[in-house]
Each structure stands twice: as structure tokens, then as C-alpha cells.
Amino acid sequence: MAARSKARKRALQILFEADQRGVPPVDVLADWVRLARTDDRQPPVSEYTRELVEGFAAHAERIDELITQYTVSWPLDRMPVVDRNILRLSTFELIWQDGTPDAVVLDEAVQLAKEFSTDDSPSFVNGLLGRLKDLKPTLRR
């Protein structure tokens, strides 16, 4: 698995844990970094994982607004937790990370949905992110 794919997967795990525990993602990130330093069995947290988690945290309110706005009749709190966090992670990367091609962001998000969520999730994730990609020039603020 490519390094960035691993980083995205770990960032998703951190966002998922934070969502489940009801704590800020940067707190969970700090826990993971601390654990990796003290336990040889834990792999280190990559710089890209940090970038993704910290980037989401910096734009969380706007990201949740966008997801809510463009998912018609599907409130954020009613989405499967995995889907919600795949969308959060991918929306940050799509809108605010200029170094990753949009097609890669969408493909990686769909792969995460295939691996971790329901049979309907890949098409749901792809559809919403595709819409955000089309509107990207007007969404960043």
C-alpha cells in the first residue's frame, strides 16, 4: 500500500475514534503520536496523517457545513460514522490540499468506503465528493 494511502487510512481511524469518543481529533492524534513514541509495536504517525487530521480540525466547521449542504435529506448526525469521517477527511483534502489531484482524492475515498463501510457507501461518497469537486472553486473560504 502506498504511503499516502496508509496515511489516509490512519487519519480516518483517528477521525473515527475522535468522533466516537466525542473529543477533538487533534487530541486523538496527540495520543497516537505519544503511544508510537512509547510502544515499539505502534508505527509512527506519518507527517501526511498529521497534515490531514490537523487540516480537517482547522476547517471542521466549514467542512461539516458543506457536507450538510450538499447531502440532501441526509443529516450529518444520521450518516454512518465511517461515511461521515471519510467525507470529512476527503472534503478537506479535496478543497484545501492543493498537492493531490482531485481524481486521486475521490478514488482513495471510494476505496476507504469499500473497505470500511456499507455496500451503498462507495457510490454515496463518490457522488457527494464529485459534486464538491465541481463546485470547488467557489467553496474554499
N, CA, C and O of each residue as an XYZ file, in Angstrom:
564
protein
N       0.842     -1.171      0.000
C       0.000      0.000      0.000
C       0.893      1.242      0.000
O       1.888      1.300      0.722
N       0.534      2.214     -0.801
C       1.309      3.447     -0.913
C       1.293      4.227      0.402
O       0.354      4.109      1.190
N       2.316      5.006      0.627
C       2.466      5.751      1.886
C       1.294      6.706      2.129
O       0.803      6.807      3.254
N       0.855      7.390      1.106
C      -0.269      8.327      1.291
C      -1.576      7.593      1.551
O      -2.425      8.087      2.294
N      -1.747      6.435      0.956
C      -2.951      5.647      1.239
C      -2.960      5.208      2.698
O      -3.998      5.264      3.358
N      -1.820      4.776      3.197
C      -1.708      4.414      4.612
C      -1.987      5.625      5.497
O      -2.670      5.519      6.515
N      -1.456      6.760      5.099
C      -1.667      7.982      5.887
C      -3.145      8.349      5.938
O      -3.647      8.757      6.985
N      -3.844      8.209      4.819
C      -5.283      8.497      4.787
C      -6.049      7.518      5.676
O      -6.954      7.910      6.412
N      -5.679      6.259      5.599
C      -6.346      5.245      6.418
C      -6.155      5.555      7.900
O      -7.105      5.463      8.678
N      -4.955      5.914      8.291
C      -4.682      6.242      9.701
C      -5.415      7.517     10.103
O      -5.940      7.603     11.213
N      -5.458      8.504      9.218
C      -6.195      9.736      9.519
C      -7.679      9.423      9.710
O      -8.317      9.963     10.614
N      -8.227      8.556      8.863
C      -9.620      8.139      9.020
C      -9.825      7.469     10.373
O     -10.813      7.748     11.054
N      -8.919      6.602     10.770
C      -9.033      5.934     12.064
C      -9.020      6.944     13.208
O      -9.759      6.797     14.181
N      -8.189      7.955     13.090
C      -8.114      8.990     14.127
C      -9.414      9.798     14.171
O      -9.950     10.052     15.250
N      -9.921     10.201     13.007
C     -11.182     10.949     12.975
C     -12.332     10.107     13.506
O     -13.189     10.610     14.232
N     -12.353      8.834     13.150
C     -13.396      7.925     13.626
C     -13.345      7.828     15.152
O     -14.369      7.957     15.822
N     -12.153      7.601     15.693
C     -12.008      7.487     17.144
C     -12.443      8.776     17.840
O     -13.145      8.735     18.851
N     -12.031      9.904     17.304
C     -12.410     11.184     17.896
C     -13.921     11.368     17.885
O     -14.505     11.825     18.867
N     -14.547     11.011     16.773
C     -15.998     11.118     16.634
C     -16.690     10.223     17.664
O     -17.633     10.652     18.328
N     -16.229      9.003     17.792
C     -16.827      8.053     18.734
C     -16.643      8.495     20.186
O     -17.546      8.333     21.006
N     -15.484      9.048     20.498
C     -15.190      9.458     21.869
C     -15.710     10.853     22.189
O     -15.782     11.238     23.356
N     -16.074     11.614     21.153
C     -16.554     12.972     21.361
C     -15.462     13.928     21.801
O     -15.701     14.832     22.601
N     -14.258     13.723     21.275
C     -13.122     14.586     21.609
C     -12.549     15.170     20.321
O     -12.795     14.635     19.241
N     -11.789     16.258     20.421
C     -11.189     16.839     19.213
C     -10.210     15.866     18.550
O      -9.472     15.163     19.240
N     -10.201     15.823     17.229
C      -9.284     14.928     16.517
C      -7.817     15.174     16.850
O      -7.025     14.232     16.864
N      -7.443     16.421     17.117
C      -6.044     16.694     17.444
C      -5.647     16.071     18.777
O      -4.474     15.761     18.983
N      -6.604     15.883     19.685
C      -6.314     15.190     20.946
C      -6.021     13.713     20.697
O      -5.097     13.146     21.281
N      -6.811     13.100     19.831
C      -6.574     11.691     19.492
C      -5.253     11.564     18.746
O      -4.485     10.635     18.999
N      -4.983     12.482     17.837
C      -3.707     12.492     17.120
C      -2.552     12.542     18.112
O      -1.594     11.778     17.990
N      -2.635     13.425     19.081
C      -1.574     13.534     20.097
C      -1.423     12.216     20.872
O      -0.306     11.806     21.186
N      -2.538     11.562     21.174
C      -2.482     10.258     21.860
C      -1.746      9.237     21.000
O      -0.912      8.483     21.503
N      -2.053      9.211     19.708
C      -1.426      8.251     18.800
C       0.074      8.519     18.677
O       0.877      7.587     18.656
N       0.441      9.788     18.595
C       1.868     10.153     18.491
C       2.593      9.734     19.762
O       3.675      9.150     19.704
N       2.000     10.030     20.897
C       2.595      9.670     22.185
C       2.743      8.152     22.317
O       3.779      7.665     22.770
N       1.721      7.419     21.927
C       1.768      5.953     22.007
C       2.858      5.392     21.092
O       3.567      4.459     21.469
N       2.991      5.954     19.903
C       4.019      5.482     18.968
C       5.423      5.714     19.516
O       6.344      4.953     19.219
N       5.586      6.764     20.315
C       6.899      7.053     20.906
C       7.235      6.114     22.063
O       8.408      5.869     22.345
N       6.216      5.593     22.728
C       6.461      4.795     23.930
C       6.259      3.297     23.732
O       6.636      2.502     24.593
N       5.667      2.906     22.604
C       5.379      1.499     22.357
C       5.949      1.109     20.990
O       5.471      1.573     19.955
N       6.963      0.264     20.998
C       7.621     -0.150     19.753
C       6.689     -0.888     18.792
O       6.973     -0.976     17.597
N       5.596     -1.411     19.300
C       4.660     -2.143     18.436
C       3.780     -1.212     17.605
O       3.153     -1.646     16.639
N       3.734      0.065     17.979
C       2.907      1.037     17.269
C       3.733      1.763     16.216
O       4.788      2.310     16.534
N       3.277      1.777     14.980
C       4.029      2.506     13.953
C       3.937      4.010     14.191
O       2.956      4.487     14.762
N       4.938      4.753     13.763
C       4.877      6.210     13.931
C       3.759      6.814     13.079
O       3.357      6.247     12.063
N       3.277      7.952     13.508
C       2.250      8.682     12.763
C       2.976      9.513     11.710
O       3.837     10.329     12.039
N       2.623      9.301     10.445
C       3.316      9.999      9.360
C       2.969     11.486      9.335
O       1.956     11.924      9.879
N       3.835     12.229      8.692
C       3.613     13.672      8.549
C       2.322     13.948      7.777
O       1.602     14.895      8.094
N       2.024     13.128      6.767
C       0.807     13.369      5.985
C      -0.445     13.066      6.804
O      -1.460     13.745      6.649
N      -0.386     12.062      7.666
C      -1.513     11.795      8.557
C      -1.755     13.015      9.440
O      -2.894     13.447      9.615
N      -0.687     13.561      9.988
C      -0.810     14.765     10.828
C      -1.425     15.916     10.039
O      -2.325     16.605     10.518
N      -0.920     16.112      8.816
C      -1.431     17.183      7.969
C      -2.931     17.050      7.739
O      -3.667     18.034      7.818
N      -3.378     15.836      7.456
C      -4.792     15.601      7.192
C      -5.650     15.849      8.430
O      -6.680     16.518      8.347
N      -5.235     15.318      9.569
C      -6.024     15.472     10.798
C      -6.041     16.937     11.232
O      -7.100     17.480     11.547
N      -4.884     17.570     11.248
C      -4.817     18.971     11.661
C      -5.547     19.877     10.663
O      -6.174     20.860     11.057
N      -5.466     19.547      9.389
C      -6.178     20.321      8.369
C      -7.675     20.204      8.521
O      -8.396     21.198      8.433
N      -8.150     18.981      8.750
C      -9.584     18.827      8.994
C      -9.987     19.643     10.214
O     -10.970     20.382     10.172
N      -9.229     19.509     11.302
C      -9.576     20.207     12.545
C      -9.655     21.719     12.329
O     -10.523     22.382     12.898
N      -8.760     22.262     11.517
C      -8.744     23.701     11.255
C      -9.965     24.161     10.448
O     -10.371     25.319     10.542
N     -10.540     23.264      9.667
C     -11.665     23.618      8.792
C     -12.924     22.822      9.113
O     -13.842     22.772      8.294
N     -12.985     22.205     10.277
C     -14.072     21.271     10.608
C     -15.460     21.879     10.455
O     -16.357     21.257      9.886
N     -15.631     23.076     10.956
C     -16.959     23.690     10.902
C     -17.404     23.891      9.453
O     -18.537     23.564      9.099
N     -16.525     24.423      8.626
C     -16.861     24.661      7.212
C     -17.077     23.335      6.481
O     -17.985     23.223      5.657
N     -16.257     22.343      6.775
C     -16.400     21.039      6.133
C     -17.755     20.421      6.469
O     -18.445     19.916      5.583
N     -18.131     20.460      7.728
C     -19.437     19.916      8.115
C     -20.579     20.696      7.475
O     -21.600     20.111      7.113
N     -20.421     22.011      7.332
C     -21.428     22.820      6.626
C     -21.589     22.349      5.188
O     -22.708     22.170      4.706
N     -20.465     22.149      4.505
C     -20.511     21.728      3.104
C     -21.156     20.359      2.953
O     -22.000     20.156      2.080
N     -20.761     19.431      3.798
C     -21.331     18.080      3.722
C     -22.834     18.151      3.965
O     -23.608     17.523      3.242
N     -23.250     18.901      4.966
C     -24.671     19.039      5.285
C     -25.428     19.703      4.141
O     -26.528     19.280      3.787
N     -24.839     20.731      3.572
C     -25.493     21.483      2.498
C     -25.722     20.629      1.252
O     -26.755     20.758      0.594
N     -24.771     19.765      0.926
C     -24.858     19.028     -0.336
C     -25.318     17.578     -0.200
O     -25.351     16.850     -1.192
N     -25.667     17.156      0.990
C     -26.307     15.847      1.154
C     -27.770     16.104      1.460
O     -28.148     16.309      2.613
N     -28.568     16.092      0.445
C     -29.980     16.400      0.568
C     -30.673     15.304      1.383
O     -30.527     14.114      1.102
N     -31.415     15.724      2.377
C     -32.212     14.826      3.225
C     -31.381     13.778      3.958
O     -31.878     12.690      4.251
N     -30.137     14.089      4.254
C     -29.282     13.128      4.961
C     -28.450     13.891      5.983
O     -27.301     14.241      5.710
N     -29.028     14.156      7.174
C     -28.292     14.937      8.185
C     -26.983     14.264      8.587
O     -26.872     13.038      8.613
N     -26.013     15.088      8.896
C     -24.677     14.615      9.260
C     -24.723     13.610     10.408
O     -24.024     12.598     10.376
N     -25.533     13.883     11.411
C     -25.577     13.005     12.580
C     -26.300     11.685     12.320
O     -26.263     10.787     13.161
N     -26.949     11.557     11.182
C     -27.636     10.308     10.832
C     -26.824      9.442      9.873
O     -27.198      8.301      9.598
N     -25.724      9.975      9.367
C     -24.860      9.211      8.466
C     -24.110      8.151      9.260
O     -23.844      8.329     10.449
N     -23.773      7.052      8.604
C     -22.862      6.110      9.269
C     -21.571      6.846      9.647
O     -21.065      7.666      8.880
N     -21.054      6.546     10.824
C     -19.877      7.244     11.345
C     -18.704      7.141     10.379
O     -17.979      8.115     10.180
N     -18.513      5.982      9.785
C     -17.400      5.810      8.850
C     -17.582      6.732      7.643
O     -16.643      7.421      7.244
N     -18.768      6.748      7.068
C     -19.018      7.599      5.893
C     -18.793      9.064      6.226
O     -18.153      9.790      5.466
N     -19.321      9.492      7.362
C     -19.170     10.884      7.780
C     -17.690     11.276      7.854
O     -17.304     12.364      7.427
N     -16.884     10.390      8.392
C     -15.472     10.720      8.559
C     -14.663     10.557      7.283
O     -13.672     11.261      7.092
N     -15.057      9.658      6.420
C     -14.433      9.593      5.086
C     -14.725     10.896      4.350
O     -13.833     11.476      3.731
N     -15.965     11.352      4.416
C     -16.329     12.604      3.747
C     -15.593     13.793      4.353
O     -15.145     14.678      3.624
N     -15.463     13.824      5.663
C     -14.738     14.930      6.307
C     -13.286     14.972      5.843
O     -12.779     16.014      5.427
N     -12.641     13.837      5.921
C     -11.238     13.735      5.528
C     -11.059     14.116      4.057
O     -10.187     14.913      3.713
N     -11.880     13.548      3.212
C     -11.751     13.755      1.773
C     -12.149     15.160      1.348
O     -11.575     15.712      0.409
N     -13.122     15.739      2.029
C     -13.503     17.119      1.716
C     -12.353     18.058      2.032
O     -12.060     18.965      1.252
N     -11.698     17.852      3.169
C     -10.527     18.675      3.470
C      -9.484     18.522      2.367
O      -8.980     19.513      1.838
N      -9.166     17.286      2.027
C      -8.104     17.051      1.047
C      -8.488     17.615     -0.326
O      -7.644     18.168     -1.031
N      -9.739     17.475     -0.693
C     -10.218     17.948     -1.990
C     -10.194     19.476     -2.092
O      -9.738     20.026     -3.094
N     -10.676     20.148     -1.072
C     -10.845     21.603     -1.145
C      -9.587     22.366     -0.727
O      -9.257     23.385     -1.333
N      -8.882     21.886      0.299
C      -7.783     22.683      0.860
C      -6.382     22.129      0.600
O      -5.406     22.845      0.824
N      -6.244     20.893      0.140
C      -4.919     20.324     -0.160
C      -4.688     20.428     -1.660
O      -5.287     19.679     -2.432
N      -3.848     21.322     -2.071
C      -3.636     21.518     -3.500
C      -2.680     20.503     -4.119
O      -2.617     20.394     -5.344
N      -1.942     19.765     -3.311
C      -0.936     18.863     -3.836
C      -1.444     17.519     -4.331
O      -0.680     16.757     -4.924
N      -2.712     17.212     -4.103
C      -3.257     15.919     -4.503
C      -4.287     16.123     -5.609
O      -5.215     16.913     -5.437
N      -4.149     15.436     -6.733
C      -5.148     15.563     -7.803
C      -6.543     15.153     -7.314
O      -6.690     14.210     -6.536
N      -7.545     15.869     -7.777
C      -8.926     15.602     -7.354
C      -9.331     14.150     -7.597
O      -9.981     13.534     -6.752
N      -8.950     13.606     -8.746
C      -9.323     12.227     -9.070
C      -8.746     11.243     -8.052
O      -9.386     10.244     -7.724
N      -7.548     11.522     -7.555
C      -6.921     10.657     -6.552
C      -7.697     10.738     -5.242
O      -7.936      9.717     -4.598
N      -8.088     11.936     -4.850
C      -8.861     12.105     -3.611
C     -10.149     11.302     -3.689
O     -10.491     10.582     -2.751
N     -10.863     11.421     -4.795
C     -12.121     10.699     -4.940
C     -11.896      9.190     -4.943
O     -12.629      8.451     -4.285
N     -10.889      8.734     -5.678
C     -10.609      7.303     -5.749
C     -10.234      6.744     -4.375
O     -10.715      5.679     -3.988
N      -9.394      7.443     -3.651
C      -8.986      6.990     -2.319
C     -10.184      6.945     -1.364
O     -10.309      6.013     -0.570
N     -11.061      7.946     -1.440
C     -12.247      7.969     -0.583
C     -13.163      6.785     -0.883
O     -13.685      6.148      0.032
N     -13.352      6.498     -2.152
C     -14.184      5.360     -2.541
C     -13.560      4.054     -2.053
O     -14.270      3.160     -1.593
N     -12.246      3.942     -2.150
C     -11.571      2.731     -1.660
C     -11.751      2.567     -0.151
O     -11.988      1.457      0.327
N     -11.641      3.660      0.597
C     -11.868      3.594      2.042
C     -13.310      3.165      2.343
O     -13.549      2.367      3.249
N     -14.255      3.694      1.587
C     -15.663      3.319      1.785
C     -15.881      1.842      1.466
O     -16.626      1.161      2.171
N     -15.242      1.344      0.419
C     -15.357     -0.076      0.078
C     -14.789     -0.950      1.186
O     -15.351     -1.996      1.511
N     -13.677     -0.519      1.761
C     -13.007     -1.321      2.777
C     -13.698     -1.269      4.135
O     -13.744     -2.276      4.841
N     -14.233     -0.117      4.509
C     -14.698      0.064      5.882
C     -16.193      0.281      6.063
O     -16.668      0.299      7.199
N     -16.949      0.444      4.987
C     -18.351      0.813      5.181
C     -19.295     -0.133      4.442
O     -18.931     -1.261      4.111
N     -20.503      0.343      4.191
C     -21.559     -0.486      3.611
C     -21.428     -0.599      2.096
O     -20.620      0.098      1.482
N     -22.211     -1.467      1.509
C     -22.199     -1.638      0.054
C     -22.643     -0.375     -0.685
O     -22.203     -0.124     -1.807
N     -23.515      0.419     -0.058
C     -24.011      1.639     -0.698
C     -23.072      2.831     -0.515
O     -23.204      3.839     -1.209
N     -22.146      2.719      0.397
C     -21.300      3.859      0.755
C     -20.384      4.343     -0.359
O     -20.261      5.555     -0.536
N     -19.732      3.463     -1.125
C     -18.838      3.982     -2.175
C     -19.535      4.921     -3.159
O     -18.978      5.959     -3.517
N     -20.737      4.573     -3.598
C     -21.426      5.447     -4.554
C     -21.895      6.734     -3.881
O     -21.875      7.795     -4.504
N     -22.316      6.656     -2.622
C     -22.717      7.850     -1.866
C     -21.528      8.800     -1.716
O     -21.647      9.992     -2.000
N     -20.401      8.283     -1.278
C     -19.185      9.076     -1.086
C     -18.735      9.673     -2.421
O     -18.420     10.861     -2.494
N     -18.705      8.868     -3.458
C     -18.286      9.341     -4.777
C     -19.207     10.444     -5.290
O     -18.739     11.447     -5.829
N     -20.503     10.260     -5.125
C     -21.461     11.256     -5.612
C     -21.302     12.597     -4.928
O     -21.273     13.635     -5.588
N     -21.196     12.583     -3.603
C     -21.061     13.842     -2.877
C     -19.727     14.517     -3.184
O     -19.684     15.722     -3.432
N     -18.653     13.756     -3.169
C     -17.346     14.352     -3.461
C     -17.263     14.847     -4.904
O     -16.610     15.854     -5.177
N     -17.912     14.155     -5.816
C     -17.961     14.618     -7.202
C     -18.648     15.965     -7.310
O     -18.217     16.833     -8.068
N     -19.713     16.134     -6.555
C     -20.430     17.419     -6.538
C     -19.533     18.518     -5.960
O     -19.463     19.621     -6.503
N     -18.853     18.209     -4.859
C     -17.951     19.187     -4.246
C     -16.785     19.540     -5.174
O     -16.341     20.687     -5.226
N     -16.304     18.536     -5.900
C     -15.215     18.784     -6.862
C     -15.659     19.775     -7.934
O     -14.911     20.679     -8.306
N     -16.882     19.595     -8.423
C     -17.396     20.505     -9.442
C     -17.552     21.933     -8.925
O     -17.390     22.894     -9.677
N     -17.868     22.066     -7.638
C     -18.093     23.377     -7.031
C     -16.849     23.944     -6.349
O     -16.884     25.047     -5.803
N     -15.756     23.194     -6.380
C     -14.547     23.523     -5.636
C     -14.106     24.989     -5.734
O     -13.773     25.582     -4.708
N     -14.090     25.590     -6.916
C     -13.607     26.981     -6.998
C     -14.412     27.959     -6.134
O     -13.894     29.009     -5.753
N     -15.650     27.635     -5.824
C     -16.497     28.550     -5.068
C     -16.599     28.189     -3.582
O     -17.212     28.932     -2.815
N     -16.019     27.076     -3.167
C     -16.250     26.582     -1.807
C     -15.200     26.985     -0.791
O     -15.520     27.102      0.392
N     -13.994     27.194     -1.191
C     -12.919     27.489     -0.231
C     -13.081     28.913      0.298
O     -13.183     29.870     -0.469
N     -13.103     29.027      1.612
C     -13.126     30.359      2.233
C     -12.519     30.289      3.595
O     -12.440     31.303      4.289
